[in-house]
Amino acid sequence: MASHIVGYPRMGPKRELKFALESFWDGKSSAEELQKVATDLRSSIWMQMADAGIKFIPSNTFSYYDQVLDTTAMLGAVPPRYGWNGGEIGFDVYFSMARGNASVPAMEMTKWFDTNYHYIVPELGPDVKYSYASHKAVDEYKEAKALGIETVPVIVVLEVVAELKAAGARWIQFDEPKLVMDLDAHELQAFTHAYSELEATLSGVHVLIETYFADVPAEAYKTLTSLKGVSGFGFDLIRGTKTLDLIKGGFPSGKFLFAGVVDGRNIWANDLAASLDTLCTLEAIVGKDNVVVSTSCSLLHTAVDLSNEPKLDKEIKSWLAFAAQKILEVNALAKALAGHRDEAFFSSNALAHASRKSSPRVINEAVQAAAAALKGSDHRRKTNVSARLDAQQKRLNLPILSTTTIGSFPQTQDLRRVRREYKAKKISEYDYVNSIKEEINKVVKIQEELDIDVLVHGEPERNDMVEYFGEQLSGFAFTANGWVQSYGSRCVKPPIIYGDVSRPKAMTVFWSSMAQSMTTRPMKGMLTGPVTILNWSFVRNDQPRHETCYQIALAIKDEVEDLEKAGITVIQIDEAALREGLPLRKSEHAFYLDWAVHSFRITNCGVQDTTQIHTHMCYSNFNDIIHSIINMDADVITIENSRSDEKLLSVFREGVKYGAGIGPGVYDIHSPRIPSTEEIADRIKKMLAVLESHILWVNPDCGLKTRKYSEVKPALSNMVAAAKLLRTELGSGK
């Protein structure tokens, strides 16, 4: 019986690591206290897997911030600006690389493949002097071994192999998800060369190469499975169903197949009977003792434990499996493959699947019909963007280099307490509304004092930009502790889309109208777009994703039109996750971008020319989809730019013409660092070198909810001052 887990969530079932990190960053606790929380989390995870019967237990999947940053630290690839002079890398340097500090900015952060997990991008080049600077992988292997648990250390690079062998490691897992991408012959040759060079070092230890998130292309599969010094190969058989055909066509004799049949990206209970059939087919191909039951990828991307959800609807709960339950599924499948099937476990699983298929709460025929009617049709606003911008300017009368923010303002402890008490019915609706109204009024006054041109209400009533909307839409379910790490200590609680989606009533009109009544300046109505709601939720797997997205788009369309009727003249429909959902294989790009862009256009195709539609995107590489972004036909797009070293601007230098409004972010909001007026002005000047002043907006990279007012006010003040300075230089205030 062989079972394996690719990786596991590290925040803890109640976000213990998050709170320990933030306490340490605020100077309220010591490094030793943070390390104690981390040690306890690691040991509890290892023991949990060992108790469940997992044979191949991963180590080195824990991180204080990000596993790629850990690898950068292991190699000593620290950029010179952080002042590291060799030796072990301490928390001061490590967290400065991740978050920046008072004097230097953070390293670039972007999405991990097509997930909502953000990693810190290494800064590699010919001048980097590599050194073995962090022994984390070996230390954690030894830590688990001291508990009596043999683990499989997970590493992305090869430097640490010799020390792991000396420590007694029997297996080492190398994660190589890049192999699912469209690699050219040169890249595959480099991959083969790297492992061939290491073959002598690997002698005496079993090596597992793990791929995930998509099918492995045929040429990459051939290259991978021909490696002589590798004992096992891991494949995602949930998102990589075509890989099954490659395995059937040939698998190296005597090697281990780590079969990822339990979904590491979603929270639906595994269809055990179907998975067992797949495993039996694979066993017949590769040999009885050579199949290892595994997850499709790390469980980092799922919620931690369903047992922490006592209030979740019982029927829906029976359809789900979080990370802790997926461990049990992996083990149950491994036992069944070995001839020791747990009939009660399998029977309960079959009943849950039958319940989900027959439940009347899943299907809404009217919603299905409305979404089906969208197929084959196009949805666009009646006039082109240039004419619309002229009509909007006559109505709004904005200056050049208009300033705005992305939507959220700091979410204080008092604000969270008010929302928590209202949800628990400890305060009345009257008291709740008054508290939120006071917060909105405060945010409006701050923006007016700063002289920002287009205002936001700060979103004090919202817990999360997706969860808030999902709570008001049909077809969604919610958890109390279904947290998933997004980056660093930042966790999100994705809603669960279990059925057809519709909007029973208006969701934001009350608060947006209230905010607009407090000012004569334009107040943005703030919405989350359908693609982002889809990509940042756990999505039903019983129909194509695009059909669910069209349903959400129709619900948001109703909200947009209600906001316009209420007198809101600027409406922002955030599509932060549009790029994130792009498939990893180029052959699948066109279909995804077609329905994703269409979904966005559906939401606002019916508004008047004078209503200005904004959208926002962040923390991805957008240059390769810039034409699809243009095709979204938004009036204004605000987009992350500063943390990615202004790569976005290169697409305009290369001749892409953009006629709508655009606001490349002028400072990084995920760092506590406050940029100066001069620094921001320099960024704007770089933008003006490639973009016309009349279409350029000035704004931060992203929302401000994670920051403190002591950081937000001076940063925004400097931003507005920079915009005014350049307006003067351009010779026009309007």
VENTALIN-V467961 format. One record per residue. OMEGA is omega in radians with two decimals (NA if undefined). BURIAL is b if it has 16 or more other ideal C-beta (glycine too) atoms within 10 Angstrom, else e. Layout:
OMEGA_BURIAL / OMEGA_BURIAL
This chain:
-3.09_b / -3.13_b / -2.98_b / 3.03_b / -3.08_b / -3.14_b / -3.01_b / 3.09_b / -3.08_b / -3.11_b / -3.08_b / -3.09_b / 3.12_b / 3.12_e / -3.10_b / -3.12_b / 3.11_b / -3.07_b / 3.10_e / 3.11_b / -3.07_b / 3.05_e / 3.12_b / -3.14_b / 3.13_b / 3.14_e / -3.11_e / 3.11_e / -3.04_b / 3.05_e / -3.14_e / 3.12_e / 3.07_e / -3.14_b / 3.11_e / 3.09_e / -3.13_b / 3.14_b / 3.14_e / 3.12_e / -3.13_b / -3.09_b / -3.13_e / 3.12_e / 3.13_b / -3.14_b / 3.12_e / 3.14_b / 3.13_b / 3.14_b / 3.14_e / 3.11_b / 3.13_e / -3.11_b / -3.10_b / -3.07_b / -3.10_b / 2.89_b / -3.04_b / 2.98_b / 3.02_b / 3.03_b / 3.03_b / 3.13_b / -3.04_b / -3.08_b / 3.10_b / 3.04_b / 3.09_b / 3.13_b / 3.06_b / 3.12_b / -3.14_b / -3.13_b / -3.10_b / -3.09_b / -3.09_b / 3.09_b / -3.05_b / -3.05_e / -3.12_e / 2.99_b / 3.12_e / -3.06_b / 3.13_e / -3.11_e / 3.14_e / -3.13_e / -3.10_b / -3.13_e / -3.08_e / 3.12_e / -3.09_b / -3.10_b / 3.04_b / 3.08_b / -3.07_b / -2.94_b / -3.00_b / 3.03_b / -3.02_b / -3.03_e / -3.10_e / 3.14_b / 3.09_b / 3.01_b / -3.13_b / 3.09_b / 3.10_b / -3.03_b / 3.09_b / -3.09_b / -3.11_b / 3.13_b / 3.05_b / 3.04_b / -3.13_b / 3.07_b / 3.12_b / -3.01_b / 3.10_b / 3.07_b / -3.04_b / 3.14_e / -3.08_e / -3.10_e / -3.11_e / 3.11_b / -3.05_e / 3.04_e / -3.11_e / -2.91_e / 3.12_b / -3.12_b / -3.06_e / -3.08_b / 3.14_b / -3.14_b / -3.11_e / 3.03_b / 3.13_b / 3.12_b / 3.11_b / -3.12_b / 3.10_b / 3.08_e / -3.11_e / -3.08_e / 3.06_b / -3.09_b / 3.03_b / 3.14_b / -3.11_b / -3.14_b / -3.12_b / 3.14_b / -2.83_e / -2.96_b / -2.92_b / -2.97_b / -3.06_b / -3.12_e / 3.09_e / 3.09_b / -3.14_b / 3.14_e / 3.06_b / -3.13_e / 3.12_b / 3.11_e / 3.00_b / 3.13_b / 3.02_b / 3.07_b / 3.13_b / -3.14_b / 3.11_b / -3.09_e / 3.12_b / -3.14_b / 3.10_b / -3.10_e / 3.10_b / -3.06_e / -3.14_e / -3.13_e / 3.11_e / 3.10_b / 3.11_e / 3.09_e / 3.13_b / -3.12_e / -3.12_e / -3.11_e / 3.07_b / 3.11_e / -3.06_e / -2.99_b / -3.13_e / 3.13_e / -3.09_e / -3.12_b / 3.12_e / 3.09_e / 3.09_b / 3.14_b / 3.02_b / 3.01_b / -3.03_b / 3.02_b / 3.13_b / 3.06_b / -3.14_b / 3.01_b / 2.97_b / 3.12_b / -3.03_b / -3.10_e / 3.10_e / 3.10_b / 3.13_b / 3.13_e / -3.09_b / -3.03_b / 3.09_b / 3.14_e / -3.02_b / -3.04_e / -3.09_e / -3.08_b / -3.06_b / -3.13_b / -3.13_b / -3.11_b / 3.03_b / -3.12_b / 3.02_b / 3.09_b / -3.12_b / -3.06_b / 3.14_e / 3.10_e / 3.08_b / -3.13_b / 3.11_e / 3.13_b / 3.12_b / -3.14_e / 3.11_e / 3.10_e / -3.04_b / -3.10_b / 3.07_e / 3.13_e / 3.13_e / 3.04_b / 3.07_b / -2.96_b / -3.11_b / -3.08_b / 3.09_b / -2.97_b / 3.09_b / -3.08_b / -3.08_b / -2.97_b / 3.11_b / 3.10_b / 3.13_b / 2.98_b / -2.99_b / -3.11_b / 3.13_e / 3.13_e / 3.14_b / 3.07_b / 3.12_e / -3.13_b / 3.12_b / 3.08_e / -3.14_e / 3.14_b / 3.13_b / -3.12_e / -2.97_e / 3.12_b / -2.99_e / -3.06_e / -3.03_e / 3.08_b / 3.08_b / 3.14_b / -3.02_b / 2.98_b / -3.09_b / 3.13_b / 3.07_b / 3.07_b / 3.05_b / -3.01_b / 3.10_b / 3.00_b / -2.92_b / -2.97_b / -3.12_b / -3.14_b / 3.09_e / -3.08_b / -3.09_b / -3.08_e / -3.13_e / 3.11_b / -3.00_e / -3.13_e / 3.13_e / -3.14_b / -3.13_b / -3.13_b / -2.92_b / 2.98_b / 3.05_b / -3.03_b / -3.12_b / 3.14_b / 3.12_b / 3.03_b / 3.13_b / 3.10_b / 3.12_b / -3.11_b / 3.13_b / 3.10_b / 3.12_b / 3.10_b / -3.13_b / 3.13_b / 3.12_b / 3.10_e / -3.12_e / -3.06_e / 3.07_e / -3.02_b / -3.13_e / 3.13_e / 3.14_b / -3.14_b / 3.10_e / 3.12_e / -3.14_b / 3.12_e / 3.13_e / 3.13_b / 3.10_b / 3.12_e / -3.11_e / -3.12_b / -3.04_e / -3.04_e / 3.12_e / -3.12_e / -3.08_e / -3.01_b / 3.00_e / -3.00_b / 3.13_e / 3.11_e / 3.12_b / -3.12_e / -3.14_e / 3.13_b / 3.14_b / -3.12_e / -3.12_e / -3.04_b / 3.09_e / -3.14_e / 3.12_e / -3.13_e / 3.14_b / 3.02_e / -2.91_b / -3.10_e / -3.11_e / -2.98_e / -3.14_b / 3.11_e / 3.14_e / -3.14_b / 3.08_b / -3.14_e / -3.13_b / -3.14_b / 3.10_e / -3.12_e / -3.00_e / 3.12_b / -3.10_e / 3.08_b / 2.97_e / -3.05_b / 3.14_b / -3.13_b / 3.06_b / 2.99_b / -2.96_b / 3.07_b / -3.04_b / 2.97_b / -3.03_b / 3.07_b / -3.07_b / 3.09_e / 3.12_e / 3.14_e / 3.11_b / 3.13_e / 3.14_e / 3.13_b / -3.14_b / -3.12_e / 3.10_e / 3.12_b / 3.13_e / 3.12_e / 3.08_e / 3.03_e / -3.09_b / 3.07_e / 3.12_e / -3.14_e / 3.13_e / -3.12_b / 3.13_e / 3.13_e / 3.14_b / 3.12_b / 3.12_b / -3.14_e / 3.11_b / -3.14_b / 3.10_b / -3.12_e / 3.11_b / -3.13_b / 3.11_e / -3.11_b / 3.10_b / 3.11_e / 3.10_e / 3.13_b / 3.02_e / -2.98_b / 3.13_b / -2.95_b / 2.98_b / -3.13_b / 3.02_b / 3.07_b / -3.12_b / -3.12_b / -2.99_b / 3.06_b / -3.09_b / -3.01_b / 3.05_b / -3.10_b / -3.11_b / -3.14_b / 3.13_b / 3.13_b / -3.10_e / 3.12_e / 3.05_b / 3.12_b / -3.13_b / 2.98_b / -3.02_b / -3.14_b / 3.04_b / -3.05_e / -3.13_b / -3.04_b / 3.09_b / -3.13_b / 3.06_b / 2.99_b / 3.08_b / 3.11_b / -3.09_b / 3.11_e / 3.05_b / -3.12_b / -3.01_b / 3.01_b / 3.11_b / 3.08_b / -3.07_b / -3.06_b / 3.14_b / -2.97_b / 3.00_b / -3.12_b / -3.12_b / -3.11_e / -3.14_e / -3.01_b / -2.99_b / -2.99_b / -3.11_b / -3.07_e / -3.14_b / 3.11_b / 3.10_b / -3.12_b / -3.14_b / -3.14_b / -3.09_e / -3.06_b / 3.03_e / 3.11_e / 3.11_b / 3.11_b / -3.13_b / 2.89_b / -2.97_b / 3.12_b / 3.00_b / -3.05_b / -3.05_b / -3.11_b / 3.13_b / 3.06_b / 3.13_b / -3.02_b / 3.13_b / 3.03_b / 2.88_b / -2.93_b / 3.07_b / -3.10_b / -3.14_e / 3.01_e / -3.14_e / -3.09_e / -3.08_b / 3.11_b / 3.07_b / -3.13_b / 3.11_b / 3.09_b / 3.13_b / -3.14_b / 3.12_b / 3.10_b / 3.12_b / 3.09_b / 3.10_b / -3.11_b / 3.11_b / -3.09_b / 3.05_b / 3.08_b / 3.12_b / 3.12_b / -3.13_e / 3.07_e / 3.10_e / -3.01_b / 3.11_b / -3.10_b / 3.13_b / 3.13_b / -3.02_b / 2.99_b / -3.09_b / -3.02_b / -3.10_b / -3.12_b / -3.11_b / -3.09_b / -3.12_b / 3.14_b / -3.07_b / 3.13_b / -3.06_e / -3.11_e / -3.10_e / -3.07_e / -2.98_e / -3.11_e / 3.13_e / -3.09_b / 3.12_b / -3.10_e / 3.13_b / 3.12_b / 3.11_b / 3.14_b / 3.11_b / -3.10_b / 3.10_b / -3.02_b / -2.99_b / -3.05_b / -3.06_b / -3.07_e / -3.14_b / 3.11_e / -3.06_b / 3.07_e / -3.05_b / -3.12_b / 3.06_b / 2.91_b / -3.09_b / 3.08_b / -3.10_b / 2.94_b / 2.98_b / 3.05_b / -3.00_e / -2.98_b / -3.07_b / 3.10_e / -3.04_b / -3.13_e / 3.05_e / 3.08_b / 3.08_b / -3.12_b / 3.05_b / 3.04_b / 3.02_b / 3.09_b / -3.13_b / 3.03_b / 3.00_b / -2.92_b / 3.13_b / -3.05_b / -2.94_b / -3.07_b / 3.11_b / 3.07_b / 3.04_e / 3.11_e / -3.12_e / -3.06_b / -3.10_b / -3.12_e / 3.11_b / 3.06_b / -3.11_e / 2.98_e / 3.08_e / 3.14_e / -3.13_e / -3.04_b / 3.13_e / 3.08_b / -3.13_b / 3.13_b / 3.03_b / -3.05_b / -3.09_b / 3.00_b / -3.03_b / -3.11_b / -3.13_b / 3.08_b / 3.09_b / -3.09_b / 3.14_b / -3.12_b / 3.13_b / 3.07_e / -3.10_b / 3.14_e / 3.14_b / 3.11_b / 3.10_b / 3.11_e / -3.12_b / 3.12_b / 3.08_e / 3.11_e / -3.13_b / 3.10_e / -3.09_e / -3.11_b / 3.13_b / -3.08_e / -3.06_e / 3.08_e / -3.04_b / 3.04_b / -3.13_b / -3.05_b / 3.05_b / 3.13_b / -2.97_b / 3.13_b / -2.97_b / -2.99_b / -3.09_b / -3.09_b / 3.09_b / 3.13_e / 3.13_e / 3.07_e / -3.03_b / -3.04_b / -3.14_b / 3.14_e / 3.12_b / 3.10_b / 3.12_b / 3.12_b / 3.14_b / 3.14_b / 3.13_b / 3.13_b / -3.14_b / 3.12_b / -3.10_b / 3.03_b / 3.13_b / -3.14_e / 3.13_e / 3.02_e / 3.14_e / 3.08_e / -3.09_e / NA_e
